[in-house]
Amino acid sequence: MSATPPPPGDPTVTVCRGCCCGTSKRRPLVDHAGRLESLRRLLDGTARVRVTDCLGPCERSDVMVVSPSPAGRRAGGRPVWLGQVNGRHEPTVIADWVAAGGPGLADVPESLRRTVFRSKDPLPSA
């Protein structure tokens, strides 16, 4: 599949695919490859999708980081870490948020707020 490159300066979504994220090791019932493909398709031409090795907080698999566009950064946006992104509808919610501007330009959607964390935050107790 040939993806349309996003215009320069668009947000970036970094998807962890290290030791735990994107594998059946931690989340055996999740179609990780299908969710990544869906995210790529939904963000085609809107944002960069980067796949990287381990981002670190393995206990929160699957982890993604949504980085703001330059305009979003000028408006005060900073990278937003999302953990336990394993829901079927989350790629669509993330794509809609990024299309609305992403960090700094649009609020994190209500349905994603439970997944937001700072990269050094401990996992909350259940």
SETOR-839797 format. One line per 10 residues: number of its first residue (from 1); their letters; for each residue z, y, x of C-alpha. Coordinates in pm, 1 decimal. Each point is the difference from the previous one (the first is absolute). Layout:
NUM> A> Z:Y:X ~ ...
This chain:
1> MSATPPPPGD> 0.0:0.0:0.0 ~ -96.4:338.5:140.2 ~ 271.4:255.6:-72.8 ~ -87.0:365.2:-36.0 ~ 188.9:193.9:266.2 ~ 234.8:258.5:-146.9 ~ -57.0:365.8:80.4 ~ 187.2:118.8:310.3 ~ 355.0:98.0:-73.2 ~ 68.1:-237.4:-287.5
11> PTVTVCRGCC> 330.3:-188.2:-27.2 ~ 47.1:-328.6:184.2 ~ 158.4:-313.5:-143.8 ~ 129.3:-230.3:272.8 ~ 56.1:-356.2:-113.4 ~ 227.2:-227.4:201.5 ~ -135.7:-346.0:69.8 ~ 240.7:-116.1:269.0 ~ 231.9:-295.2:11.7 ~ 123.1:21.1:-359.6
21> CGTSKRRPLV> -211.0:247.5:-195.9 ~ -317.0:-135.9:-147.5 ~ 96.6:-361.6:48.6 ~ 142.0:-269.0:-222.3 ~ 298.7:-26.8:237.4 ~ 205.3:251.9:-201.2 ~ -198.8:34.7:-321.5 ~ -177.2:-330.8:-71.4 ~ -105.5:90.3:-355.6 ~ -174.4:326.9:90.4
31> DHAGRLESLR> -377.5:14.1:52.9 ~ 29.0:217.9:311.6 ~ -370.1:-10.4:88.6 ~ -98.5:85.0:-356.6 ~ 240.6:293.7:-14.8 ~ -128.4:137.9:330.0 ~ -360.7:-34.1:-116.4 ~ 88.7:172.5:-327.6 ~ 166.4:286.1:188.5 ~ -303.0:39.6:226.6
41> RLLDGTARVR> -236.0:3.0:-297.7 ~ 212.1:248.4:-196.6 ~ 35.8:236.0:299.1 ~ -361.7:-25.2:112.6 ~ -115.9:353.1:82.6 ~ 342.5:148.8:-83.2 ~ 225.7:-106.5:286.0 ~ -2.1:-196.5:319.4 ~ 150.9:-346.9:-23.1 ~ 132.7:-129.1:329.1
51> VTDCLGPCER> 136.0:-347.2:53.5 ~ 249.8:-28.4:280.9 ~ 231.7:-248.9:158.1 ~ 372.0:1.8:-77.8 ~ 144.3:338.6:-101.1 ~ 354.6:-127.2:46.8 ~ 198.8:-19.4:-324.2 ~ -88.2:-364.8:-67.4 ~ 275.5:-40.2:-259.7 ~ -203.6:237.4:-221.5
61> SDVMVVSPSP> -329.8:-190.2:12.4 ~ -262.3:101.7:-100.4 ~ 19.6:343.2:164.7 ~ -246.7:288.8:-20.8 ~ 9.1:356.8:127.6 ~ -188.6:272.5:-186.4 ~ -67.5:289.4:237.8 ~ -95.2:340.6:-134.7 ~ -328.1:175.8:45.5 ~ 7.8:314.4:215.6
71> AGRRAGGRPV> 27.9:207.5:-320.5 ~ 287.6:-217.7:-116.9 ~ 175.2:38.5:334.7 ~ -41.6:380.0:-16.1 ~ 161.4:-16.1:-344.9 ~ 300.7:-182.1:148.3 ~ -108.8:-360.1:-49.9 ~ 115.1:-266.1:241.4 ~ -86.1:-369.3:24.2 ~ 148.5:-199.8:-285.5
81> WLGQVNGRHE> 117.7:-353.0:78.1 ~ -32.4:-252.6:-281.1 ~ 171.1:-337.0:12.8 ~ -13.7:-311.8:-212.8 ~ -345.2:103.5:-119.7 ~ -81.9:-331.9:-162.9 ~ -77.3:93.6:-358.8 ~ -335.2:-67.3:-157.5 ~ -49.0:360.8:-112.5 ~ 123.7:178.6:311.5
91> PTVIADWVAA> -344.4:33.3:166.4 ~ -120.7:193.1:-305.3 ~ 309.5:222.3:-7.3 ~ -30.6:73.2:372.6 ~ -371.9:78.4:-36.3 ~ 65.6:233.1:-294.5 ~ 273.9:180.4:195.1 ~ -224.4:42.1:305.0 ~ -288.3:120.9:-219.5 ~ 239.0:262.8:-143.4
101> GGPGLADVPE> 69.1:121.5:356.5 ~ 266.1:-236.7:134.3 ~ 305.0:114.1:199.3 ~ 56.5:374.0:-9.4 ~ -246.0:60.8:-283.2 ~ 108.5:-246.7:-268.8 ~ 337.8:-150.2:-81.9 ~ 59.5:-367.6:66.4 ~ -72.4:-175.9:-331.4 ~ 307.2:-114.4:-190.8
111> SLRRTVFRSK> -104.2:-365.0:24.2 ~ -7.3:20.7:383.6 ~ 329.6:183.6:50.5 ~ 196.8:-325.0:26.4 ~ -212.9:-96.5:299.8 ~ 46.2:321.9:201.7 ~ 225.0:-15.5:305.3 ~ 42.5:166.6:337.6 ~ -107.1:-223.0:285.3 ~ 356.4:-24.3:134.6
121> DPLPSA> 178.6:-54.1:-336.3 ~ 185.1:-329.2:-41.4 ~ -108.9:-219.1:-290.2 ~ 224.8:80.7:-300.1 ~ 227.2:-273.3:-132.6 ~ -111.4:-167.3:-320.5
